[in-house]
């Protein structure tokens, strides 16, 4: 902890004053002028690191990336200087500029638009649990100087011909980009960090651990190379937009597909530096069962983002209130026959199947975090350290790529065979309608649409992505209900019974399957808007205060 030079009490960084402030005598101290004489004593036990609090002697359990925490017994700040030594020491820090009250106001403003969010997320007692965390980031700088050559074209109409001339355009560029940042913590998901971006590095300061006092902090565990290409692409995209918007360049259609690629390649900048930094984030978690949702607020700008699950009861009431006027309006304007009702239900079931398939792939992506580059890097590093000579042998990377290629080929074969089976099953039904029923248009349209829809689901590139274990087994139970509703509706349409009771009975059963599927869709939506435990768990002596 940082001791007050006046009374020896605990000094913490005060956001409003932008100074270290004593909680006992209100003495203000410049963060750069104070030195901490004692650090928590470190020892390694089990899978965590144990620090001993210098204030009361209690043992503090820390994950390997924690850089600042609170003593669970006396509440004093523990800045773990050994975690931010010279090798891992950030170059810059953006101090918290938004207070906790500012953070709560930004969150409340966002939640006013979340009509179906659970009431707990709007409870004042819950909102009080926001915690300030300094998260690690990589900050990249790029520059592009010198002459570039890219392609352009100009088209003119001459009689019946369109004459296009192609040019090589030469330009001189003098551009630099600073402050392009990406989070450097595998535990901080890219979608959350991206939602509250950007930070303004103009407000950044030279790092000193004193800024961390009074807050939590994590050390980085993601290499700077992971996001370097993304940062370079952002710089190139900005340069492209500026040049393509120039009046002279716009004459030569540099935004056209081929010309755009040429210009972006020519503008690819060189990375001049990749420095570590710590940025402020207000953080809140909402736990229900074994799932957790997060809300984050940019501690510099106040920009808020959150995982927002849906309260099923609120959603059903809202849907019912909306359905009543829609039902009345449709009855006034349209006459729905039993056959048309079944066809509409079959189409609705098809839409539900599409949504369900998309949700399942989304859940798979979120649970595995395969699109989170920082997390993927961290997991791959851990595998490379722990499984050398194991499942994939010494040449692990090459064998993994070969395994992935083989799996991709098998999946493509499964998709082709399944799509062919669907086509061979449904197309004879459409032909039978033409031959034996004299061309029942409604039945033919229904069969063809359903056939195309099911083939589309099966052939979706996202459905059976290589590397996803058990995705087919998980998908089949999800699609059973909507597919059963489709098959039942089509069977009755093709049968065309004399009695309308069959149509009404089929409509009721199909509607039940569709409603059941919709309830499942809401449940899966809540899975998509929450995350597995644990992630970014924070413990501290002030959490119950």
C-alpha positions in Angstrom: 0.0 0.0 0.0 1.0 3.7 -0.4 1.4 5.4 3.0 0.3 9.0 3.6 3.4 11.1 4.4 1.3 13.0 7.0 -0.5 10.3 9.0 0.6 6.9 7.5 -2.9 5.9 6.3 -3.7 4.4 3.0 -3.4 6.6 -0.1 -5.6 6.0 -3.1 -5.9 7.7 -6.5 -8.8 10.2 -6.5 -10.5 10.6 -9.9 -11.9 14.1 -9.3 -8.6 15.5 -7.9 -6.3 13.4 -10.2 -4.1 13.1 -7.2 -3.3 10.5 -4.5 -5.6 11.3 -1.7 -5.4 10.1 1.9 -8.7 8.6 3.1 -8.0 9.7 6.7 -6.6 13.3 6.6 -7.4 14.2 3.0 -3.7 15.0 2.1 -3.2 15.2 -1.6 0.0 13.8 -3.2 1.4 13.8 -6.8 1.3 10.2 -8.1 4.8 10.7 -9.5 6.3 12.0 -6.2 5.4 9.1 -4.0 7.3 5.8 -3.6 6.0 2.6 -2.0 8.5 1.3 0.6 6.9 -2.1 1.1 5.3 -4.5 -1.5 3.2 -7.5 -0.7 5.4 -10.6 -0.2 5.0 -13.2 -2.9 5.1 -17.0 -2.8 3.8 -19.6 -5.2 1.3 -22.2 -4.0 -0.9 -24.5 -6.0 -2.3 -22.9 -9.1 -2.4 -19.3 -7.7 0.0 -16.9 -6.3 -0.2 -16.0 -2.6 0.7 -12.5 -1.5 1.0 -11.4 2.1 -0.6 -8.0 3.0 1.9 -5.6 4.6 -0.8 -3.8 6.5 -2.4 -6.8 8.4 -0.5 -9.8 7.4 -3.4 -11.6 5.7 -2.8 -13.9 2.7 -4.1 -12.7 -0.6 -4.8 -15.2 -3.4 -4.2 -13.9 -6.9 -4.4 -15.1 -10.4 -1.2 -14.9 -12.4 -2.4 -11.8 -14.3 -3.6 -9.7 -11.3 -1.5 -6.5 -10.9 -3.6 -4.7 -8.2 -6.3 -5.9 -5.8 -7.6 -5.3 -2.3 -6.9 -7.1 1.0 -10.0 -9.2 1.8 -9.5 -8.5 5.6 -8.4 -4.9 6.1 -9.5 -3.5 2.7 -6.2 -1.8 2.0 -4.9 -1.6 -1.6 -2.3 -4.2 -2.7 -0.4 -3.1 -5.8 1.7 -6.2 -6.8 4.8 -4.5 -8.1 6.5 -7.8 -8.9 3.8 -8.3 -11.5 4.7 -5.0 -13.2 8.4 -5.1 -13.1 10.6 -3.7 -15.8 10.0 -6.6 -18.2 6.2 -6.2 -18.1 5.9 -2.6 -17.0 3.4 -0.6 -19.1 4.8 2.5 -20.9 1.6 4.6 -20.5 -1.5 4.8 -18.4 -4.8 6.7 -18.9 -6.1 7.5 -15.4 -9.7 7.2 -14.6 -11.5 10.4 -15.7 -15.1 9.2 -15.1 -16.1 8.7 -11.5 -18.3 5.9 -10.3 -21.3 8.3 -10.4 -20.6 9.1 -14.0 -20.3 5.4 -14.8 -23.6 4.7 -13.1 -25.3 7.5 -15.0 -24.0 6.2 -18.4 -25.1 2.6 -17.6 -28.6 3.8 -16.4 -29.0 5.8 -19.7 -28.2 2.7 -21.7 -30.6 0.5 -19.6 -33.5 2.8 -20.2 -33.6 1.5 -23.8 -33.4 -2.2 -22.6 -37.1 -2.9 -22.3 -36.9 -6.6 -21.9 -33.8 -6.7 -19.6 -34.3 -8.5 -16.2 -35.3 -6.1 -13.5 -32.2 -7.0 -11.4 -30.0 -5.2 -14.0 -31.8 -1.9 -13.2 -31.8 -2.3 -9.4 -29.8 0.5 -7.7 -28.2 -1.9 -5.2 -26.9 -3.9 -8.1 -25.6 -0.9 -10.0 -23.6 0.1 -6.9 -21.3 -2.9 -7.5 -19.4 -1.3 -10.3 -15.7 -1.8 -9.9 -12.8 0.1 -11.5 -10.3 -2.0 -13.3 -7.1 -1.0 -15.2 -7.0 -3.4 -18.2 -3.8 -4.0 -20.2 -3.7 -2.8 -23.8 -1.3 -2.8 -26.7 -0.9 0.6 -28.4 0.4 0.6 -31.9 2.0 3.3 -34.0 2.4 3.2 -37.8 3.7 5.4 -40.5 3.7 5.4 -44.3 6.1 7.8 -46.1 7.2 8.0 -49.6 5.8 7.4 -53.1 3.0 4.8 -53.8 1.6 3.6 -57.0 -1.9 2.2 -57.3 -4.5 1.5 -60.0 -7.4 3.6 -61.3 -9.8 3.5 -64.2 -12.0 5.9 -66.3 -14.9 4.8 -68.4 -16.7 6.8 -71.2 -19.6 5.9 -73.5 -18.7 6.1 -77.2 -21.6 5.1 -79.4 -22.6 1.6 -78.6 -19.3 0.9 -76.7 -18.2 1.6 -73.2 -14.5 2.4 -73.3 -12.5 1.9 -70.1 -9.0 3.2 -69.7 -6.7 1.9 -66.9 -4.1 4.0 -65.2 -1.2 3.6 -62.8 -1.6 6.5 -60.4 1.4 7.7 -58.4 1.2 9.7 -55.3 3.4 10.8 -52.4 2.2 9.9 -48.9 3.3 11.2 -45.5 1.1 9.7 -42.9 1.5 8.6 -39.3 -0.9 6.9 -36.9 -0.6 6.7 -33.2 -2.8 5.3 -30.4 -4.4 2.4 -32.2 -5.1 0.1 -29.3 -6.3 -3.5 -28.6 -6.8 -5.2 -25.2 -3.9 -7.4 -24.1 -5.8 -9.6 -21.7 -7.1 -13.0 -22.7 -9.8 -12.8 -20.0 -11.2 -9.5 -21.5 -13.3 -10.5 -24.5 -12.7 -8.7 -27.8 -16.4 -7.9 -28.3 -16.6 -6.1 -24.9 -13.3 -4.2 -25.3 -14.3 -3.2 -28.9 -17.7 -2.0 -27.8 -16.3 0.7 -25.5 -13.4 1.7 -27.8 -11.7 4.0 -28.6 -9.5 5.6 -26.0 -7.7 8.9 -26.6 -4.0 8.5 -26.0 -3.6 12.3 -25.9 -4.7 12.0 -22.3 -2.2 9.3 -21.6 0.5 9.7 -18.9 3.8 8.0 -18.2 3.1 5.0 -16.1 3.6 4.8 -12.4 2.1 2.2 -10.1 0.6 4.9 -7.8 -2.2 5.3 -10.3 -3.4 1.8 -9.6 -3.9 2.4 -5.9 -7.6 2.1 -5.1 -8.4 0.0 -8.2 -8.1 -3.5 -9.6 -5.6 -4.1 -12.4 -4.6 -6.9 -14.7 -1.2 -7.6 -16.3 -1.2 -8.5 -20.0 -0.9 -12.1 -21.2 -1.3 -11.6 -25.0 1.6 -10.9 -27.3 1.7 -7.7 -29.3 1.9 -9.6 -32.6 -1.7 -10.9 -32.2 -3.4 -7.6 -33.1 -0.6 -6.0 -35.2 -2.2 -6.9 -38.5 -5.6 -5.7 -37.4 -4.1 -2.4 -36.3 -2.2 -2.1 -39.6 -5.5 -2.8 -41.5 -7.2 0.0 -39.6 -4.5 2.4 -40.5 -4.6 1.4 -44.2 -8.4 1.6 -44.2 -8.2 5.2 -42.9 -5.6 6.1 -45.5 -7.7 4.5 -48.2 -10.8 6.5 -47.2 -8.8 9.8 -47.3 -7.3 9.2 -50.7 -10.4 7.7 -52.3 -12.3 10.7 -51.1 -10.0 13.1 -52.8 -11.6 14.8 -55.8 -8.9 13.9 -58.3 -8.7 10.3 -57.2 -12.4 9.9 -57.3 -12.3 10.6 -61.1 -10.4 7.4 -61.5 -12.8 5.2 -59.5 -10.2 4.0 -57.0 -13.1 2.7 -54.8 -13.9 0.0 -57.4 -13.1 -3.5 -56.2 -9.9 -4.2 -58.0 -8.6 -0.6 -57.7 -9.4 -0.5 -53.9 -7.3 -3.7 -53.3 -4.4 -2.1 -55.1 -4.6 1.1 -53.1 -4.9 -0.6 -49.8 -1.9 -2.8 -50.5 0.1 0.3 -51.5 -0.9 2.1 -48.3 0.1 -0.8 -45.9 2.1 1.1 -43.3 5.1 0.0 -41.2 4.7 -0.5 -37.5 7.0 1.8 -35.7 6.2 0.8 -32.1 4.0 -1.5 -30.0 3.9 -0.3 -26.4 1.9 -1.6 -23.5 -0.5 0.6 -21.6 -3.2 0.4 -19.0 -6.7 1.8 -19.7 -9.5 2.4 -17.2 -12.7 0.3 -17.3 -15.7 0.3 -15.0 -16.8 -3.3 -14.7 -20.1 -4.9 -13.5 -21.2 -8.6 -13.5 -24.6 -10.2 -13.3 -24.7 -13.9 -12.4 -27.6 -16.3 -12.9 -27.0 -19.9 -12.3 -23.8 -20.9 -14.0 -23.9 -18.0 -16.4 -22.7 -14.4 -16.0 -23.4 -11.2 -18.0 -21.1 -8.2 -18.0 -21.5 -4.5 -18.3 -18.5 -2.3 -19.0 -18.0 1.5 -19.1 -15.0 3.3 -20.6 -13.4 5.0 -17.7 -12.1 7.8 -19.9 -15.1 8.6 -22.2 -18.1 7.1 -20.3 -19.1 4.9 -23.3 -21.1 1.9 -22.0 -21.8 -1.6 -23.3 -23.4 -4.7 -21.8 -24.5 -8.2 -22.3 -28.3 -7.9 -22.0 -30.2 -11.1 -21.5 -34.0 -11.1 -21.9 -36.6 -11.6 -19.2 -38.8 -14.3 -20.7 -41.9 -13.1 -18.8 -41.5 -9.5 -20.0 -40.9 -10.7 -23.6 -44.1 -12.9 -23.6 -46.2 -10.0 -22.2 -44.8 -7.6 -24.8 -45.3 -10.1 -27.6 -48.9 -10.7 -26.5 -49.7 -7.0 -26.4 -48.3 -6.6 -30.0 -50.0 -9.8 -31.3 -53.5 -8.6 -30.4 -53.6 -5.6 -32.7 -51.8 -7.5 -35.5 -54.4 -10.3 -35.3 -57.3 -7.8 -35.5 -55.6 -6.0 -38.5 -55.0 -9.2 -40.4 -58.6 -10.4 -39.9 -59.9 -7.1 -41.3 -57.6 -7.0 -44.3 -57.1 -10.7 -45.2 -58.9 -14.0 -45.3 -56.7 -16.8 -44.2 -57.8 -20.3 -45.4 -56.8 -23.5 -43.6 -54.4 -24.4 -46.3 -52.8 -20.9 -46.3 -52.5 -21.1 -42.5 -50.6 -24.3 -42.7 -48.3 -23.0 -45.4 -47.6 -19.8 -43.3 -46.8 -22.0 -40.3 -44.4 -24.1 -42.4 -42.6 -20.9 -43.5 -42.5 -19.6 -39.9 -41.1 -22.9 -38.8 -38.4 -22.6 -41.5 -37.5 -19.1 -40.2 -37.3 -20.6 -36.7 -35.0 -23.3 -38.0 -32.7 -20.7 -39.6 -32.6 -18.7 -36.4 -32.0 -21.8 -34.3 -29.2 -23.0 -36.5 -27.6 -19.5 -36.4 -27.9 -19.3 -32.6 -26.3 -22.7 -32.2 -23.3 -21.6 -34.3 -23.2 -18.3 -32.4 -23.2 -20.2 -29.0 -20.5 -22.5 -30.2 -18.4 -19.5 -31.3 -19.0 -17.7 -28.0 -18.4 -20.7 -25.8 -15.1 -21.6 -27.5 -14.3 -17.9 -28.1 -12.8 -18.8 -31.4 -13.2 -15.3 -32.7 -11.4 -13.7 -29.7 -7.8 -13.5 -31.0 -6.3 -12.7 -27.6 -8.0 -15.7 -26.0 -7.1 -18.0 -28.9 -3.5 -16.9 -28.7 -3.4 -17.5 -24.9 -4.9 -21.0 -25.2 -2.6 -22.0 -28.1 0.4 -20.8 -26.1 -0.7 -22.9 -23.2 -1.2 -26.0 -25.4 2.2 -25.5 -27.1 3.8 -25.4 -23.6 1.9 -28.3 -22.1 1.5 -30.7 -25.0 4.8 -30.8 -26.9 5.3 -34.4 -27.9 1.7 -35.2 -27.0 -1.4 -35.7 -29.2 0.1 -33.9 -32.2 3.8 -34.9 -31.6 6.8 -32.7 -32.0 5.6 -31.1 -35.2 2.4 -30.1 -33.5 1.5 -27.1 -35.7 1.8 -29.0 -39.0 -0.1 -32.0 -37.7 -2.9 -29.8 -36.4 -3.2 -28.1 -39.8 -3.3 -31.5 -41.5 -6.0 -32.7 -39.0 -8.0 -29.5 -39.7 -7.9 -30.0 -43.5 -9.0 -33.7 -43.2 -11.9 -32.7 -40.9 -12.9 -29.9 -43.3 -13.1 -32.4 -46.2 -15.2 -34.8 -44.2 -17.6 -32.0 -43.2 -18.0 -30.8 -46.8 -18.8 -34.4 -47.8 -21.4 -34.6 -45.0 -23.0 -31.3 -46.2 -23.1 -32.4 -49.9 -24.7 -35.8 -49.0 -27.3 -34.3 -46.6 -28.2 -31.6 -49.2 -28.6 -34.2 -51.9 -30.8 -36.4 -49.6 -33.1 -33.4 -48.9 -33.2 -32.6 -52.6 -34.0 -36.2 -53.6 -36.8 -36.4 -51.0 -38.6 -33.1 -51.6 -38.3 -32.7 -55.3 -40.4 -35.8 -56.1 -43.1 -34.3 -53.9 -43.2 -31.2 -56.1 -43.2 -33.4 -59.3 -46.1 -35.5 -57.9 -48.1 -32.4 -57.4 -47.6 -31.4 -61.0 -48.4 -34.9 -62.4 -51.2 -36.1 -60.1 -52.7 -32.9 -58.8 -52.7 -30.8 -62.0 -50.2 -28.3 -60.6 -51.3 -27.2 -57.1 -49.5 -23.9 -57.0 -49.6 -23.5 -53.2 -48.2 -26.9 -52.6 -45.5 -26.6 -55.2 -44.4 -23.2 -53.8 -44.4 -24.6 -50.2 -42.4 -27.6 -51.1 -39.8 -25.7 -53.2 -39.3 -23.0 -50.5 -39.0 -25.5 -47.7 -36.6 -27.6 -49.8 -34.4 -24.6 -50.6 -34.5 -23.5 -47.0 -33.4 -26.8 -45.5 -30.6 -27.1 -48.1 -29.5 -23.6 -47.2 -29.3 -24.5 -43.5 -27.3 -27.6 -44.2 -24.9 -25.9 -46.6 -24.3 -22.9 -44.3 -20.5 -22.5 -43.9 -21.1 -21.5 -40.2 -23.1 -24.6 -39.3 -20.4 -27.3 -39.4 -17.2 -25.3 -39.1 -14.0 -27.4 -38.9 -12.7 -27.8 -35.4 -16.0 -27.7 -33.7 -16.5 -31.0 -31.9 -20.0 -32.4 -31.7 -21.6 -29.5 -33.5 -23.7 -31.9 -35.6 -25.0 -33.8 -32.6 -25.9 -30.5 -30.9 -27.7 -29.2 -34.0 -30.0 -32.1 -34.7 -32.1 -31.9 -31.4 -32.5 -28.2 -31.9 -33.9 -28.6 -35.4 -36.2 -31.5 -34.7 -39.2 -29.4 -33.5 -39.3 -26.9 -36.4 -38.5 -29.6 -39.0 -41.4 -31.7 -37.5 -43.7 -28.7 -37.9 -42.6 -28.3 -41.5 -43.1 -32.0 -42.4 -46.5 -32.1 -40.8 -47.7 -29.0 -42.6 -46.4 -30.2 -45.9 -47.9 -33.7 -45.4 -51.4 -32.2 -44.9 -51.0 -29.8 -47.8 -50.0 -32.6 -50.1 -52.7 -35.0 -48.8 -55.3 -32.2 -49.2 -58.1 -33.9 -47.1 -61.7 -33.0 -47.6 -62.4 -32.2 -44.0 -61.0 -28.9 -42.6 -60.5 -30.5 -39.2 -57.3 -32.0 -40.4 -56.0 -28.6 -41.4 -57.1 -27.0 -38.1 -55.6 -29.9 -36.1 -52.3 -29.7 -38.1 -52.2 -26.0 -37.6 -52.6 -26.3 -33.8 -49.9 -28.9 -33.6 -47.6 -27.0 -35.9 -48.2 -23.8 -34.0 -47.4 -25.6 -30.7 -44.1 -26.8 -32.2 -43.3 -23.2 -33.4 -44.1 -21.6 -30.0 -42.0 -24.3 -28.3 -39.2 -23.5 -30.7 -39.6 -19.7 -30.0 -39.3 -20.3 -26.3 -36.1 -22.3 -27.0 -34.9 -19.4 -29.1 -35.3 -17.0 -26.2 -33.4 -19.3 -24.0 -30.6 -19.6 -26.4 -30.5 -15.8 -26.9 -29.9 -15.6 -23.1 -27.1 -18.0 -23.5 -25.6 -15.8 -26.3 -25.8 -12.7 -24.1 -24.1 -14.4 -21.1 -20.8 -16.2 -20.6 -19.4 -19.2 -18.9 -17.9 -18.9 -15.4 -15.3 -17.9 -14.4 -14.1 -14.9 -16.3 -12.7 -11.6 -14.9 -13.8 -12.5 -11.3 -12.9 -9.8 -8.8 -12.7 -10.1 -5.1 -11.9 -7.4 -2.6 -12.4 -6.0 0.9 -14.5 -3.2 -0.4 -16.9 -5.3 -2.4 -19.4 -5.6 0.4 -19.1 -2.0 1.4 
